[in-house]
Amino acid sequence: MLNELFVSNSGESLFLELLSDYLQVTSRGFVKLLKVREGTRDLLKLPALPFLVGPSGEILTGEINLAEHLAKLGGVYDILFGRTQEAQFKQIDFIRYFKETHSNKESVLKFLNSHLLSNTFCNGFHITISDLYAFAHTILIVQSFSDEDKVIYCNIIRWVDHIQSLKGIKEKIKELRLRILLPYEPLFLEANVVETKPGKIEAKKQQSKIEILI
């Protein structure tokens, strides 16, 4: 039966849009995504966005509850939220931290960049619900980064590139024009000086290479 997910232009809504596309619940016909303006919501006296109307008319609110519902529809709840209660609490705690502090941009960026220094993903060895939530709430900030900012927050940039390259995510990112370009070091040649014959010096040039700043 069809679920109707109503979203707006908020970070919470972007999170659920990305999650829906990543899980392919919209393309598989499990969920119909409807974008609504806040003015329209007020006029129609709808619940606070985002919210979901289930097959029987039940209304589900709260981005965590909605994310859990979508993950179950997609059949990957254990992968995104964790198989144990402890792992699930860890995901929820991470999301709640972002929910409470994402308005303080500097604090969030410093925390996330430091956290990702020794972690490829936010909570585990693969993408989880924490990554998608953090990504949705920081991507607009990262999009305004200068090249200098990208070097300062290089761990975030490396993580962003992981997320924006995922199937399902990359298509939505392209559609919303949110893709982040990675900074590159200039091409360079390194020369090794090698003595070949007495009195003769030959420079051996190494192959040029491009290195991503991560």
Secondary structure, 3 states (H helix, E strand, C coil): CCEEEEECCCHHHHHHHHHHHHHCCCCCCCEEEEECCHHHHHHHCCCCCCEEECCCCCEEECHHHHHHHHHHHHCCHHHHHCCCHHHHHHHHHHHHHHHHHCCCHHHHHHHHHHHCCCCCCCCCCCCCHHHHHHHHHHHHHHHCCCHHHHHHCHHHHHHHHHHHCCCCHHHHHHHHCCCCCCCECCCECCEEEEEEECCEEEEEECCCECCECC
